[in-house]
């Protein structure tokens, strides 16, 4: 699977060019499915989901001019037959995974069966925004924030600080944006985990193709490497 892990969507021409390169054809000739699921735990979840689906987001995402666009709602998938959605997913060019609550998204990716399918989607471009990017990594930097928005005793808490671990690095998003983590906050968090951490501002994305990892940016980003203690070495 080809990954475009963004902080804030297709926020500049460089990230858009990277998306087109991954697709191998113009966006106008490509199909996409939008996954709005992660936004529901928050008070404006219904409005946020509508904006993600309709293209009314701050940075372009579903509103890029796709040839066709559909919605893949993860919470619905366990109650329907796989033949009702898996073939459509496999033939779609891009999977657009909106941001929100990392724990909630990770839980429903597992429950729906999508997490198990993702590694087999070799021709699909996975486009993550915020939580949609973090969930692909092994570690969730937003645990404390996430816990504020789930019911006490919820099964969601079992996800803890885990992501799906489909890449071998961590990402943090919206870095140095007002109300979000600073570079210093990220550096402190990154020092406690055993994998490299990409700290991304809203003009930056990470592109993963095969074993290659590349940063595309018109803004600022940093890479923090594991400390000896975090990585378990002397």
N, C-alpha and C positions, 0 to 999 in steps of 0.2 A: 504494500500500500504506500502511496505517495502522500506525504503530510505537509501541510502549510499551517503552522501553528502561530497564530497571531495574537496580539494583545487586544486589538480593537477593530478587527476586520480588515478590509482591503482599503487601507487608509491613505495610500499614496501610489503613484505610478510604478514605483519599483516593486511593491508587493503585488500589484496587479499584473505586471510583467511576469513575475515568478509564477503566479497562478496560471497564466496562459501557457507558459513553458511546461508546467506540470500536466496541463490538460492536453497539450499537443495540438490544439486547435483554438479558434476564437471562442470566447465566452458565448457569443451569440449563436454558436453552433453546438453548444454543450447543454446537457441536462443536469439538473440538480435536485436534491431533496434537502429540505430544511428540518433540523431537529431543534425545536424550541424548548425541550423538556426542562433544562436546567434552571430556567428563570422562575418556575412556578412557586418555589418556597417563599419568595419575597412578596411584600404587600402589593407591589404593582406587577405581579406575575402575569395576569391576564393581558394587561396593556403591553408589557414587555414582549410577550409571545406574539401578539398581533404585530408589533413593530418589526420583530425579526422575520416574520412570515411575509409581511407586506412590503418590506424594503424601506420602511420609514426609520432607519437607524442612522445614528450620527455618522458612521463610516459605512460605505457601500458594502453590501453583503448579498442578501437575496435579490436586491434591486440592481444588480449589475447588468441586466439585460440577457438573462439566460434564455436559451431556446425553449426550454420547458422547466417548470418548477412544481414540486410537490412537497407535501409535509409528511414526515415520518415521526409520529408521536410515540415515544418509547413506552409510555405507561399503558398504551392500548395493545401493544404487541403480544404480551403473554396470553391474552384472551382471544386471539385469532389464530388461524392456521398459518404456518410459515409460508405456504404457497401463495398466500394473499399479499405478502410483502417482500419475501426474500428475492424472488426473481426480479422484481422491480429495482430493488437495491443493487443487485449485481449488474444490471444493465445501465445504471445511472453513472454519469461522468464524475459528479462531485457530491460529496456529503457535507453539508454546511451545518456545523454543530455550534449552536449559539451558546453564549455565556450564562453565568448565574451561579448556582450552588454546586460546588464540585462533588460533595458527598452524594447529593441527590442524583446528579447525573451519573456518577460511577455506579450507584446502586441500580438505577434503571437500565444502564447499559448491560449490566450483568443479568438482571432479571429478564430482560427482553430477549436475550440471546445475541444482541448486537456485538457485545464484547468478544464473544467466541468467533463470530464471523469476520470481524475486522481484518485479522491477518491474512485471510484468504482473498481479500478484495484487491488483487494486485493491480488492477487497471483503474481503480477509483482514486480520486484526489480527495483526501480528508482535509477540510478547511475548518480549523477550530478558532473560536474567539474566546479569549479569557478562560473561563472554566472549561470550555470546549477544548482548549489547548492543554490546560493543566491535567485533565483527566487521562490523557495519553501517557503521562509520565509516572514514575514509581511513587512520587511523594506529593502530598497536598499541603501547600503552605498556608491555606486558609482555614485550617481546622477550627480554631477558636471562633472565628467569624461564622463559619458554617453551623456550629453547634447552637448558636443563638436563634437559628431559624428552623429548627426541627423540634417536634414534640418530645417531651421528656420520655425516655425509655424507648424511643423509636429504633427500629431495626437499622435505620440509616446510620446511626452512630457506630455500628459495627464496621463500617468502611474505614473509620478512623482517619489516619493520615495517608491512606493508600490511594494510589491511582491505579490505572490498568497496567502500567509498566510496559507498554509497548515500545517505548524508547528507553535508552539507558542514561537519560539526563533529566533534570528538573527544569521547570520554567516558573518564573514569577512575572506578573503582568501589571500594566498601568503604573510602572515604577516611576516615582517622583511626580506623579499626578496628584493634585490636591485631594486629600482624603484617603490616599492609598499609601503603600509602603514606600519608604525612601530607599535609596541605594544602600545606606548604612543598615537599615532594617533587614534588607535582603542578604547582605553580607553576613550578618549575625546568624540568620536562619540557615544559610547555606553552609556555614561552618559546622553544623551539626548533622549533616546528611552525607552519605558515602558516594554521591555521584556529582558530576559537574552541574552547576546551576546557571541558566541563562536568565539574566534580569532584563526584561524587555519594556521599553516605553511604548506608547501607542502608535509609534511610527515604525515599529520593528516587528519582524517575523522570523521564525526558524523554518527552514525548508529541509525535509528529510526525504531522500530518495535512495533506496537500497541501504548501503552502509554509510552514505555521505550525509553530512550535516553542514548546512550553510546558513549564515545569518544575512538577511536582506533588511536594510534599514535606511531611512532618511531621517533618523533621529538619534537616540542614544541607547546604548546597551552595554552590558558587562557580562563577562563570564567568570564565575567563581569556581575554583577547583577545590576538591575535597581536602580538608585538613587531615594530617596523619591520624588524629584520634578518630575522626568521623569515618575514615576509610579502613580503619582497623590495622594500620601498618605502624611499624616502629618509627 
